[in-house]
Amino acid sequence: MRLLIASDLHGAAEDCARLLAALSRESADRLLLLGDILYHGPRNDLPPSYAPKEVARMLNAEKSRIFCICGNCDAQVDQMLLEFPIQASYCILSAGNRLIYATHGHVFTPASPPPLQPGDILLTGHTHIPAWECFGQDNLYLNPGSTSIPKAGSPKGYMLLDDTRVCWHTLSGEIYHELTL
């Protein structure tokens, strides 16, 4: 399965449209959102093109291809606008012979991980900074960064994951990092 993974959209309609264009362009089977979908949160400035109702409309049109993790800025009221579940705190995926623990990142981090086995992958958003680093007992930490409010000079982007590799892309589709699993 080919997954497009994004995080921290924060209600930015223009960036949501670019993300959904990437979903089509990359021929991804599914879109995994790692939380913070509609609300910008009190610590972030409003992103350009902030329009959470428009983001909900665009995402609802793709609801059969989306699964989602709840972020710290997501609330039960957001679920009233979205036609796919957003309240799960984590999900478990596989990529080749590795398990991936996907969560938003405001609870579990490489410094405070969930129960992982050696070789497992921790996939989070939350920081708005892309990451690919080893930690623990042969574990890997991955983060797609932010689709709308990137930090630390990183680009707006997403990740593309299949069984053998993961690629970080800018929203326009350029690969800026690639990793074999």
N, C-alpha and C positions, 0 to 999 in steps of 0.2 A: 504494500500500500504506500502511496506517495502522499505525504502530509505536508500541507503548508501550515506553519506555526507562527502565530503573531500574538503580541501582547500589548496592553496599555494603549488602546485606541482612544480612550477618554472622550468619546463623543465627537470626534473630528470627522465630519462628513466627507470632505475632499480626500482625506487619507483613507477612509473606508472605501471609497470608490476606487482608489488606486490599488488597495489591497485586494478587492474583489476582481479587478482586472488582472492582477497577478495570479489569482486563483485559477482563472481561465487560461492565461498565457502559459502557466507552468504545468497545465494538465494535471493538477493535483486532484486526488480522489476526495479528500476531506480537508476542512479548515479547523484547526484546533486553536481556540482563543484562550490564552492564559490569564484572562481576567482584566478588570478595569475597562469595561466596554463603553458605557454611556456617560458616566460622570467624571469630571476632571479632577475632583478631589480638592481639599482645602489647601494643600501644599503646592499645587501646580497652578500656573496661570492658565486662563482659558486658551485652548489651542485654536489656531486659525480655523475657520469654518466650523466652529462648535455648533452642532445641531443634533442633539441626541435622538430626537424623534426621527430625523432623516436617516441616521445611522441604523436605528431599529428597523425602519422600513426596508433599507437595503439588505441588512442581514437576514431579515425574515424571508426575503425572496430566495435566499439560499439555505433556508433552515434545514433541509434534508441532508446537507453536506457539512453542517457545523456541529461540533461539540465543544463544550466550554467548561472552564474552571472558574470558580468565583474568586474575584480579586477583593482587596480591602476597600476599594471604592464602589463595589457593586452592592446593591441592596435588594431586598425583596420587592420593592416597588419597581425596580428595573425589570424584574421578571414579568410584570404585568404588561410591558411593552414588547417583550421578546417572545417569539413563538417556538423557542428551543430552550432546553433546561440550562440554567446558568449557575445553579446553587451548589454544585459539587465542589468539594474542597480539594480534590485530587483525582487523578486517574492513573492507571497503570497501562503502559503500552509495551510492545516489544519491537525491537529493531535487530534483526539477525538473531544472535544468541544472547543479547543483552536485554534487561528489563529497564524501562524508563519510568520513573516516578515523576509525574507532571503535576505541578502545583503553582500557585501564583508567586510565592516567594516571600510573603510577609510573615510567614510562620517558620517554614523550613528553608535553610540556607546551607551552603557548604560548611559553615562554622557550627551549625545546629541542624544536622540532617535528619530526615526521617529514618526509620530502620531500613538500611540498605545492605545488600550483600556485596562482596567484592565484585567489581566489574559493572555494577548497576550505574545508571545515569540519573542525575537529578536535573530536571528541566523546569526552569522557572522564568517568570517575567519580573515585574515589580521594580527592579532597579533602573529600568530604562537604558541599560548599558549592555550591549552584546557581550557574551562570555563563552569561552571554550577553555576550560582548565581542569587539570587533574586535582583530586583531593582524596583524603581518606585512604581506603584500601583498594587502590586501582579503580576508584570511582571517577566519573566525569561529570562536570557541571556545565550545563548549556543554558544560554539565555538568548532569545532572539532580539533583545533590545526593545525599543518602542516604535510603534507604527506612527505615532503622532507627536510625542514630546520626548525626543531622544536627549540623552544627557552625556556628559563627558566628551563632547565633540563627535559622537557617533552618528551615523546616518539613520534616517527613518528607514525601517526595513522589516524583514521577516526571515524565517528559516524554512528550508525545504528539507524534509527528512524522508529517506527510504531505508531499506534494510541494511544498506552498506555504507551510506554516507550522509552527511549533513552539510548544507551550504547556506551561508548567510548572504542575503541579497539586499540591495537597496530597493526602495519601492518601485523604481523604474526597471528593476530586473538584473542589474549588474551584480555579479558575484564578487564579494570582497573577502570572503574566507571560505575555505572548504576543508572538511575533515572526514577521513575514512574511519568508520566505526570498527 
